[in-house]
């Protein structure tokens, strides 16, 4: 490898790719809907990449390799899988004659088509970003199948910009993958490492030929507990990272390990021969001198600016950590020096806080979005910040009104174990059956229905003051009435009001609870074109007035069938917000749980017999190290039970969980003590059902039978087959029938067709169960 310059003093690991005004989302959805062509979409991508390079240079990232090229059309894990030709056999026809995979074909992998389900989707470590899970088997034919990263390097070079292309590394790709459906039982994708690494060597050579002086290889899987021990992972580092570093024709390589600390693997990474190694010093820790002994000339990138939260950094603490890392590196004999960086990619935060002109000034002054975080990195790298305490605060102090409310703290301190207990489930089940009278295999949905243009326009007009409260309320009631009538027509057993009044399942509650602020432009990518606007939880949380009661009682007044009250749970409200870091998360969760407890009580008093408290993010916040699981599950489960345990035996409590690997937290799901749990199951093709043994999990369960994140309509036969399997596994007396998730993002045509098939499949399975057995 020819010599390259050292990394500059300041860098970041990645930047938001959706655009400040969600340009990527709008262009993709226009293309998918057939309103624009592929050329228009690709032009939007080119413009976004150019704008990002210009903005990062303007903010002070300078020098070869300082600016990462981290753009993605849909997902960075999918990009890596496509680049190396890792296609499941059901998608084999998507490859061109030369083995290439087009952008249009990539979207089929992500979204599926009428004949084929898409790749499974799950959470990226402990974040709210979703990645597409590669499916790899012993016969997966790895080869260099995608050149988009190479083209983007050339594109930047033609504009006079030197970028550092970013790709998910081979270890993380395989450790996050699942065995393909046609793989033999017990097959582990990591066994294909020796076959995969040469393709990465080929890709690095192509990037070098395109003009890349540096490449970034992301290996965050090394910062989480894996199915392999640290010693085994270290050996895999020698078989992958070290092999890449030994290649003659490649760019200088930065390996990143964000989202935690690479415990037990750090010496192997330093010994691999890569030119730079990143360490997350926000979620991770400062390495000991002994662990840095093999650093040699390797540069260390100190990830001291939080890439996952929006609080302005306490720069004195960050400067002290950078200085301490440099000192320890020097003591260990390392000569590469330290670069200032972010803990992770900035894809988890919005673009620019200066656009948030409606936030209170005292709050806005304590915030840093992506652009402000880049500025913090540059300022720290400039050496002008005086070092404080290595173990000091991570963010600046917040002392304005609402941060601490004595009455809220006193109420939380008075909570006892009895506040989280209910009667035995057998007692509750009998009372609920008498009160509700539901049939076997009751059908329902998760909560939201498609949000048509008229609903969104009415909300926007109300916010802008163009219509008054009465007109807005009537518009929402009209939509609720339409949704109730549709569900009755389709034949669903338990109905929902459709949530037309809610812009987002967390933001809606944030707007109605004290201690939160919401943004106008704070969009963050969740997956593909799906973006969320996380609220800002800055203070003590409490409820000033009922939030959902009027909508739920109006919906119930329209039907004799039960209507669910719909709430978002405390863990999910925390997970999908930017949360204060000046007190333990468990304390904040208890405050949210108490606020929701009041709402549940008011719903029950108003005659709502079923209340669903959604916790789709329960698995998401699970710490990456097993030793930390129990402490997290203790407070997360307690906050849910605090919210839901104040009701009578006849009131049925539901919860919903989606898009994560739940098999590892089955015990925690059981500990929530909900009467009915609906859960994502369609994309994973029912894997969770096998873990739900009736003796271990005796309450109601609704494994989703329709993947709503794909536009395809499942057939009656497909749903019936899933229900038959689920019924055999969990028993008819506790099986519910429902989609995987809420229907907000779907259109009414596919929603009606899919729900019609869901109800018909349920009727068929019910009827089949009543047929006498052949003798």
Helices and strands as residue ranges (DSSP letters): H 23-32, H 38-58, E 67-69, H 76-83, G 89-94, H 103-111, E 121-123, E 130-132, E 135-136, H 148-158, E 163-168, H 170-175, E 178-179, G 189-192, H 193-209, E 214-218, G 220-223, H 230-239, H 241-246, E 252-256, H 266-271, E 276-280, G 289-292, E 299-305, H 315-331, E 338-342, G 346-348, G 353-355, H 361-364, H 370-381, H 406-413, G 417-420, H 425-436, H 453-463, H 469-490, H 507-510, E 513-517, E 524-527, E 530-532, E 535-543, H 549-557, E 564-568, H 570-575, E 577-579, H 585-605, E 610-614, G 626-628, H 629-644, E 652-657, G 662-665, H 666-671, E 676-679, G 687-691, E 700-703, H 716-730, G 732-734, H 748-770
